Amino acid sequence: MPRVLVLFAHPAYEKSRLNRRLLQAIRGLDDVTIHDLYEAYPDFQIDVAAEQARLVAHDVIVVQHPFYWYSAPALAKEYLDLVLEHGFAYGSTGHALDGKVLLNATTTGGPEAAYQVGGRNRYTMRQLLAPFDQTAYLCRMRYLAPFVVHGALRLDPDTGCTEAQRQYRSLVVALRDGALDLDRAAAAERINDLVGGA
């Protein structure tokens, strides 16, 4: 059974309305490790060897974060910059991550319509997250479509947040259980559509 690592990157967890709830939805699942990067490294001094060992020990890596300036918060980028070293993650001798799965789980403040070609942000979420896709490609990993919850600030706590939590838990369980069609998940615009709901 695949082991899932959730790299959680939110610089203001206590202010989160949705990411915190998404995390709560998957807490306690067997073979799912939640690693809060801002809690572990408030000084940004990442233990590269420990993080490389953590990646090696898991099969699926989910980078969960709010969508900040068309990317992830700074510590998530710092993590990738330092941990995915040449000779470990890529290069002729860097095969530690070969075949592992990578995807983003992210939330946006704006509505879905703003993240379309011709929309306010001019690009789709899949296009905006292309650097993660390319990182996976370079590291010989398999990149799946992102899990995206739009309009996080406007979601009703009792209905919208609950549905997002249900979808996210279903996704993580399917990834852990090997029950997700990875070909469809890689080709989709967003992976939410494969676990039900909007």
Backbone as CSV, one residue per row, in Angstrom:
resi,resn,N_x,N_y,N_z,CA_x,CA_y,CA_z,C_x,C_y,C_z
1,MET,0.852,-1.192,0.000,0.000,0.000,0.000,0.887,1.241,0.000
2,PRO,0.640,2.175,-0.917,1.473,3.384,-0.971,1.385,4.205,0.310
3,ARG,2.514,4.768,0.708,2.542,5.682,1.848,2.486,7.113,1.319
4,VAL,1.651,7.931,1.942,1.407,9.302,1.494,2.044,10.282,2.470
5,LEU,2.797,11.232,1.912,3.387,12.315,2.695,2.730,13.620,2.290
6,VAL,2.152,14.323,3.247,1.561,15.642,2.992,2.507,16.685,3.554
7,LEU,3.128,17.431,2.657,3.988,18.544,3.048,3.099,19.770,3.149
8,PHE,2.769,20.147,4.363,1.826,21.242,4.614,2.592,22.543,4.794
9,ALA,2.279,23.532,3.958,3.001,24.810,4.007,2.006,25.963,4.089
10,HIS,1.746,26.393,5.311,0.864,27.551,5.540,1.511,28.414,6.613
11,PRO,1.937,29.628,6.253,2.643,30.473,7.220,1.771,31.060,8.326
12,ALA,0.452,30.908,8.208,-0.445,31.455,9.234,-1.559,30.448,9.512
13,TYR,-1.177,29.296,10.026,-2.122,28.198,10.257,-3.318,28.643,11.094
14,GLU,-3.044,29.442,12.132,-4.124,29.854,13.037,-5.155,30.745,12.353
15,LYS,-4.788,31.361,11.215,-5.728,32.217,10.489,-6.414,31.495,9.341
16,SER,-6.001,30.271,9.085,-6.541,29.529,7.952,-8.000,29.152,8.200
17,ARG,-8.826,29.385,7.203,-10.223,28.957,7.291,-10.410,27.581,6.683
18,LEU,-9.682,27.313,5.593,-9.927,26.087,4.844,-8.773,25.093,4.915
19,ASN,-7.538,25.537,4.757,-6.422,24.596,4.788,-6.367,23.828,6.101
20,ARG,-6.670,24.509,7.171,-6.696,23.854,8.483,-7.753,22.742,8.501
21,ARG,-8.915,23.026,7.928,-9.989,22.027,7.882,-9.626,20.856,6.970
22,LEU,-8.967,21.156,5.859,-8.534,20.078,4.968,-7.568,19.148,5.697
23,LEU,-6.658,19.743,6.441,-5.688,18.947,7.191,-6.396,18.078,8.236
24,GLN,-7.381,18.655,8.914,-8.135,17.905,9.921,-8.842,16.703,9.302
25,ALA,-9.258,16.841,8.038,-9.997,15.774,7.368,-9.147,14.528,7.128
26,ILE,-7.818,14.695,7.093,-6.958,13.538,6.803,-6.119,13.108,8.005
27,ARG,-6.227,13.827,9.113,-5.478,13.432,10.316,-5.900,12.043,10.779
28,GLY,-4.935,11.269,11.212,-5.225,9.953,11.762,-5.360,8.842,10.743
29,LEU,-5.269,9.156,9.455,-5.346,8.103,8.444,-4.076,7.256,8.496
30,ASP,-4.229,5.958,8.457,-3.078,5.062,8.426,-2.259,5.301,7.166
31,ASP,-0.937,5.201,7.308,0.003,5.343,6.188,-0.048,6.721,5.531
32,VAL,-0.525,7.720,6.261,-0.508,9.104,5.787,0.248,9.926,6.822
33,THR,1.337,10.545,6.393,2.160,11.379,7.269,1.913,12.842,6.939
34,ILE,1.559,13.619,7.951,1.403,15.070,7.773,2.640,15.734,8.359
35,HIS,3.299,16.534,7.537,4.532,17.207,7.954,4.338,18.718,7.758
36,ASP,4.171,19.433,8.853,3.935,20.881,8.825,5.284,21.591,8.709
37,LEU,5.584,22.110,7.533,6.898,22.708,7.293,7.136,23.957,8.127
38,TYR,6.124,24.799,8.287,6.322,26.028,9.070,6.466,25.733,10.556
39,GLU,5.858,24.661,11.006,6.036,24.266,12.405,7.433,23.661,12.612
40,ALA,7.854,22.847,11.659,9.157,22.185,11.776,10.326,23.139,11.567
41,TYR,10.142,24.111,10.679,11.247,24.997,10.302,10.841,26.474,10.338
42,PRO,10.491,26.992,11.505,10.095,28.408,11.579,11.244,29.359,11.208
43,ASP,12.468,28.855,11.322,13.650,29.656,10.975,14.151,29.367,9.559
44,PHE,13.410,28.529,8.807,13.758,28.146,7.428,15.052,27.328,7.353
45,GLN,15.541,26.829,8.476,16.764,26.025,8.486,16.383,24.557,8.295
46,ILE,16.202,24.160,7.054,15.697,22.834,6.717,16.780,21.777,6.894
47,ASP,16.432,20.687,7.548,17.326,19.541,7.716,17.222,18.700,6.440
48,VAL,18.117,18.945,5.521,18.037,18.336,4.191,18.093,16.811,4.262
49,ALA,19.020,16.262,5.017,19.146,14.804,5.106,17.875,14.164,5.655
50,ALA,17.298,14.766,6.687,16.067,14.221,7.272,14.916,14.289,6.271
51,GLU,14.850,15.375,5.538,13.762,15.530,4.568,13.938,14.598,3.380
52,GLN,15.153,14.366,2.966,15.387,13.412,1.884,14.970,12.013,2.318
53,ALA,15.312,11.641,3.551,14.910,10.330,4.075,13.390,10.225,4.142
54,ARG,12.730,11.313,4.508,11.260,11.313,4.592,10.652,11.098,3.201
55,LEU,11.199,11.750,2.199,10.702,11.573,0.834,10.896,10.131,0.355
56,VAL,12.058,9.588,0.621,12.364,8.217,0.196,11.383,7.227,0.821
57,ALA,10.962,7.494,2.055,10.088,6.574,2.793,8.626,6.619,2.353
58,HIS,8.288,7.528,1.444,6.900,7.677,0.989,6.812,7.505,-0.524
59,ASP,5.622,7.174,-0.983,5.395,6.921,-2.403,4.657,8.062,-3.097
60,VAL,3.831,8.770,-2.343,3.029,9.866,-2.862,3.344,11.102,-2.030
61,ILE,3.671,12.207,-2.700,3.967,13.463,-1.998,2.933,14.497,-2.417
62,VAL,2.193,14.998,-1.440,1.198,16.047,-1.660,1.736,17.324,-1.044
63,VAL,1.867,18.368,-1.842,2.268,19.672,-1.325,0.985,20.464,-1.113
64,GLN,0.582,20.608,0.156,-0.672,21.309,0.482,-0.351,22.720,0.923
65,HIS,-1.010,23.704,0.291,-0.689,25.104,0.564,-1.783,26.028,0.038
66,PRO,-1.873,27.217,0.611,-2.690,28.242,-0.023,-1.947,28.742,-1.258
67,PHE,-2.678,29.244,-2.221,-2.079,29.730,-3.465,-1.621,31.173,-3.254
68,TYR,-0.313,31.355,-3.105,0.279,32.681,-2.840,0.995,33.180,-4.077
69,TRP,0.574,34.307,-4.596,1.247,34.914,-5.743,1.565,33.889,-6.820
70,TYR,0.543,33.140,-7.176,0.614,32.174,-8.281,1.592,31.041,-8.020
71,SER,1.801,30.722,-6.769,2.685,29.629,-6.399,2.365,29.202,-4.967
72,ALA,3.348,28.611,-4.325,3.214,28.186,-2.931,3.936,29.170,-2.026
73,PRO,3.641,29.179,-0.726,4.378,30.036,0.208,5.881,29.755,0.173
74,ALA,6.646,30.720,0.625,8.107,30.716,0.475,8.794,29.466,1.008
75,LEU,8.334,28.926,2.120,9.021,27.776,2.697,8.877,26.533,1.822
76,ALA,7.773,26.401,1.125,7.613,25.270,0.208,8.635,25.352,-0.915
77,LYS,8.849,26.548,-1.431,9.865,26.737,-2.483,11.259,26.489,-1.926
78,GLU,11.541,26.968,-0.736,12.836,26.742,-0.097,13.077,25.241,0.091
79,TYR,12.039,24.533,0.484,12.124,23.082,0.654,12.561,22.422,-0.654
80,LEU,11.878,22.743,-1.741,12.231,22.150,-3.031,13.644,22.537,-3.447
81,ASP,14.000,23.799,-3.247,15.333,24.273,-3.633,16.442,23.504,-2.930
82,LEU,16.253,23.223,-1.643,17.312,22.605,-0.854,17.263,21.077,-0.853
83,VAL,16.079,20.513,-0.774,15.954,19.071,-0.571,16.122,18.290,-1.876
84,LEU,15.648,18.826,-2.966,15.725,18.106,-4.247,17.077,18.354,-4.910
85,GLU,18.112,17.887,-4.263,19.476,18.125,-4.717,19.840,17.282,-5.937
86,HIS,20.773,17.830,-6.734,21.388,17.066,-7.821,22.104,15.872,-7.193
87,GLY,21.965,14.716,-7.810,22.566,13.512,-7.258,21.639,12.781,-6.299
88,PHE,20.590,13.463,-5.844,19.562,12.816,-5.022,18.275,12.699,-5.824
89,ALA,17.748,13.833,-6.267,16.461,13.852,-6.944,16.570,13.872,-8.462
90,TYR,17.674,14.316,-8.992,17.822,14.392,-10.448,19.298,14.289,-10.802
91,GLY,19.568,14.232,-12.099,20.934,14.035,-12.576,21.187,12.551,-12.825
92,SER,22.337,12.255,-13.382,22.622,10.867,-13.781,22.647,9.895,-12.610
93,THR,22.926,10.398,-11.410,22.938,9.505,-10.233,21.792,9.820,-9.264
94,GLY,20.922,10.727,-9.621,19.832,11.134,-8.728,18.537,10.434,-9.039
95,HIS,18.358,9.259,-8.455,17.178,8.449,-8.753,16.320,8.153,-7.530
96,ALA,16.503,8.876,-6.448,15.792,8.571,-5.197,14.273,8.729,-5.306
97,LEU,13.817,9.570,-6.218,12.382,9.854,-6.309,11.729,9.236,-7.538
98,ASP,12.474,8.471,-8.297,11.941,7.866,-9.518,10.625,7.143,-9.251
99,GLY,9.605,7.456,-10.053,8.335,6.750,-9.971,7.388,7.203,-8.879
100,LYS,7.836,8.100,-8.007,6.936,8.589,-6.956,5.922,9.572,-7.560
101,VAL,4.853,9.791,-6.864,3.774,10.661,-7.335,3.854,11.999,-6.600
102,LEU,3.639,13.086,-7.331,3.621,14.431,-6.750,2.372,15.162,-7.218
103,LEU,1.746,15.884,-6.302,0.641,16.766,-6.672,0.512,17.890,-5.664
104,ASN,-0.152,18.953,-6.092,-0.460,20.079,-5.220,-1.897,19.957,-4.732
105,ALA,-2.119,20.353,-3.482,-3.465,20.533,-2.937,-3.491,21.981,-2.482
106,THR,-4.309,22.791,-3.135,-4.217,24.226,-2.880,-5.592,24.886,-2.827
107,THR,-5.603,26.058,-2.229,-6.830,26.840,-2.107,-6.582,28.236,-2.664
108,THR,-7.611,28.793,-3.277,-7.497,30.155,-3.804,-8.545,31.046,-3.155
109,GLY,-8.240,32.323,-3.071,-9.219,33.278,-2.586,-10.243,33.601,-3.651
110,GLY,-9.786,33.634,-4.900,-10.655,34.002,-6.014,-11.499,32.849,-6.513
111,PRO,-12.541,33.170,-7.279,-13.434,32.143,-7.812,-12.788,31.369,-8.964
112,GLU,-13.362,30.235,-9.282,-12.825,29.400,-10.368,-12.754,30.160,-11.688
113,ALA,-13.742,31.012,-11.952,-13.774,31.753,-13.219,-12.551,32.647,-13.406
114,ALA,-11.919,33.048,-12.313,-10.737,33.909,-12.406,-9.505,33.137,-12.859
115,TYR,-9.557,31.813,-12.780,-8.408,30.967,-13.124,-8.681,30.188,-14.404
116,GLN,-8.960,30.919,-15.445,-9.224,30.362,-16.768,-8.514,31.216,-17.809
117,VAL,-8.234,30.632,-18.946,-7.726,31.428,-20.061,-8.803,32.469,-20.370
118,GLY,-8.422,33.737,-20.382,-9.390,34.809,-20.582,-9.989,35.327,-19.288
119,GLY,-9.714,34.662,-18.184,-10.188,35.128,-16.881,-9.243,36.174,-16.298
120,ARG,-9.562,36.630,-15.110,-8.772,37.696,-14.484,-7.292,37.336,-14.332
121,ASN,-7.005,36.067,-14.019,-5.615,35.647,-13.843,-5.002,35.030,-15.100
122,ARG,-5.750,35.003,-16.194,-5.283,34.675,-17.546,-4.878,33.234,-17.791
123,TYR,-4.691,32.454,-16.770,-4.234,31.082,-16.929,-5.048,30.143,-16.043
124,THR,-5.026,28.873,-16.389,-5.668,27.869,-15.547,-4.741,27.542,-14.384
125,MET,-5.286,26.897,-13.373,-4.457,26.466,-12.248,-3.396,25.480,-12.710
126,ARG,-3.749,24.619,-13.615,-2.776,23.648,-14.127,-1.604,24.370,-14.789
127,GLN,-1.902,25.421,-15.529,-0.836,26.198,-16.169,0.006,26.942,-15.134
128,LEU,-0.643,27.526,-14.151,0.086,28.296,-13.144,0.970,27.403,-12.269
129,LEU,0.595,26.146,-12.119,1.380,25.215,-11.318,2.399,24.434,-12.151
130,ALA,2.618,24.854,-13.379,3.556,24.158,-14.268,4.961,23.990,-13.683
131,PRO,5.494,24.924,-12.876,6.824,24.673,-12.288,6.876,23.415,-11.424
132,PHE,5.785,23.074,-10.745,5.745,21.841,-9.961,5.720,20.624,-10.894
133,ASP,4.963,20.746,-11.967,4.899,19.691,-12.977,6.303,19.439,-13.547
134,GLN,6.993,20.496,-13.906,8.326,20.358,-14.483,9.323,19.815,-13.452
135,THR,9.170,20.214,-12.200,10.023,19.679,-11.131,9.843,18.168,-11.034
136,ALA,8.593,17.718,-11.056,8.315,16.279,-11.013,8.950,15.579,-12.212
137,TYR,8.811,16.181,-13.366,9.369,15.590,-14.588,10.890,15.444,-14.474
138,LEU,11.553,16.483,-14.029,13.008,16.446,-13.891,13.434,15.375,-12.890
139,CYS,12.630,15.178,-11.854,12.953,14.200,-10.802,12.392,12.809,-11.110
140,ARG,11.901,12.626,-12.330,11.354,11.342,-12.789,10.169,10.881,-11.931
141,MET,9.422,11.852,-11.463,8.209,11.570,-10.699,7.005,11.698,-11.629
142,ARG,5.855,11.297,-11.131,4.625,11.429,-11.893,3.796,12.551,-11.284
143,TYR,3.529,13.599,-12.065,2.758,14.738,-11.566,1.286,14.537,-11.894
144,LEU,0.457,14.675,-10.884,-0.988,14.568,-11.072,-1.610,15.955,-11.081
145,ALA,-2.792,16.047,-11.638,-3.535,17.308,-11.628,-3.715,17.781,-10.187
146,PRO,-3.772,19.083,-9.978,-3.907,19.586,-8.611,-5.308,19.395,-8.042
147,PHE,-5.342,19.291,-6.712,-6.603,19.371,-5.975,-6.764,20.849,-5.635
148,VAL,-7.835,21.474,-6.112,-8.000,22.919,-5.948,-9.376,23.227,-5.362
149,VAL,-9.379,24.071,-4.342,-10.639,24.591,-3.811,-10.605,26.097,-4.026
150,HIS,-11.488,26.566,-4.885,-11.545,27.995,-5.211,-12.465,28.742,-4.238
151,GLY,-12.247,30.058,-4.160,-13.126,30.921,-3.381,-13.171,30.572,-1.908
152,ALA,-12.015,30.238,-1.355,-11.954,29.762,0.033,-12.557,30.755,1.029
153,LEU,-12.398,32.030,0.765,-12.895,33.040,1.707,-14.416,33.152,1.688
154,ARG,-15.024,32.651,0.625,-16.476,32.770,0.495,-17.215,31.463,0.798
155,LEU,-16.483,30.397,1.045,-17.137,29.111,1.284,-17.911,29.114,2.596
156,ASP,-19.090,28.559,2.553,-19.869,28.398,3.768,-19.192,27.336,4.633
157,PRO,-18.903,27.649,5.903,-18.198,26.702,6.764,-18.903,25.367,6.922
158,ASP,-20.229,25.370,6.849,-20.981,24.147,7.094,-21.217,23.308,5.844
159,THR,-21.217,23.932,4.676,-21.485,23.159,3.462,-20.262,23.106,2.549
160,GLY,-19.762,24.255,2.134,-18.631,24.290,1.209,-17.371,23.688,1.794
161,CYS,-17.050,24.041,3.012,-15.849,23.500,3.649,-15.993,22.011,3.882
162,THR,-17.180,21.575,4.286,-17.408,20.162,4.548,-17.250,19.342,3.275
163,GLU,-17.759,19.854,2.162,-17.626,19.137,0.887,-16.168,19.080,0.456
164,ALA,-15.432,20.169,0.626,-14.007,20.175,0.290,-13.247,19.173,1.153
165,GLN,-13.590,19.114,2.427,-12.950,18.147,3.331,-13.246,16.714,2.890
166,ARG,-14.499,16.449,2.513,-14.882,15.113,2.076,-14.095,14.714,0.835
167,GLN,-14.019,15.636,-0.125,-13.277,15.356,-1.361,-11.801,15.090,-1.072
168,TYR,-11.220,15.915,-0.220,-9.786,15.784,0.055,-9.488,14.461,0.752
169,ARG,-10.299,14.122,1.730,-10.102,12.843,2.418,-10.249,11.681,1.435
170,SER,-11.260,11.742,0.577,-11.467,10.693,-0.427,-10.258,10.573,-1.346
171,LEU,-9.704,11.712,-1.735,-8.526,11.714,-2.602,-7.331,11.061,-1.915
172,VAL,-7.041,11.483,-0.694,-5.876,10.949,0.013,-6.033,9.455,0.263
173,VAL,-7.237,9.020,0.616,-7.488,7.592,0.823,-7.290,6.828,-0.491
174,ALA,-7.788,7.373,-1.595,-7.633,6.711,-2.900,-6.168,6.628,-3.302
175,LEU,-5.401,7.677,-3.026,-3.964,7.650,-3.320,-3.263,6.604,-2.467
176,ARG,-3.613,6.561,-1.203,-3.006,5.600,-0.288,-3.357,4.157,-0.662
177,ASP,-4.590,3.957,-1.081,-5.069,2.610,-1.369,-4.757,2.157,-2.795
178,GLY,-4.131,3.040,-3.584,-3.853,2.690,-4.971,-5.116,2.556,-5.797
179,ALA,-6.180,3.258,-5.387,-7.482,3.128,-6.028,-7.766,4.226,-7.053
180,LEU,-6.815,5.104,-7.273,-7.016,6.215,-8.208,-6.384,5.857,-9.547
181,ASP,-7.094,6.122,-10.633,-6.551,5.916,-11.980,-5.530,7.023,-12.235
182,LEU,-4.250,6.680,-12.144,-3.192,7.700,-12.245,-3.098,8.312,-13.632
183,ASP,-3.444,7.560,-14.665,-3.430,8.129,-16.015,-4.478,9.230,-16.140
184,ARG,-5.676,8.950,-15.653,-6.733,9.975,-15.685,-6.364,11.156,-14.789
185,ALA,-5.774,10.859,-13.627,-5.405,11.916,-12.684,-4.303,12.805,-13.244
186,ALA,-3.405,12.238,-14.023,-2.334,13.031,-14.630,-2.861,13.905,-15.761
187,ALA,-3.877,13.438,-16.459,-4.402,14.161,-17.622,-5.474,15.198,-17.271
188,ALA,-6.051,15.105,-16.086,-7.165,15.983,-15.711,-6.712,17.431,-15.529
189,GLU,-7.653,18.331,-15.579,-7.355,19.737,-15.288,-7.216,19.935,-13.786
190,ARG,-8.091,19.261,-13.037,-7.961,19.216,-11.584,-8.490,17.878,-11.098
191,ILE,-7.882,17.388,-10.069,-8.151,16.021,-9.621,-9.459,15.910,-8.846
192,ASN,-9.995,17.028,-8.370,-11.278,17.030,-7.656,-12.349,16.284,-8.425
193,ASP,-12.342,16.457,-9.751,-13.389,15.885,-10.590,-13.383,14.364,-10.570
194,LEU,-12.286,13.758,-10.133,-12.178,12.300,-10.108,-12.608,11.714,-8.762
195,VAL,-12.828,12.576,-7.765,-13.249,12.086,-6.455,-14.655,12.558,-6.094
196,GLY,-15.366,13.094,-7.072,-16.757,13.487,-6.861,-16.893,14.934,-6.423
197,GLY,-18.012,15.512,-6.772,-18.284,16.902,-6.402,-17.640,17.860,-7.389
198,ALA,-17.823,19.145,-7.107,-17.307,20.172,-8.008,-15.956,20.643,-7.566
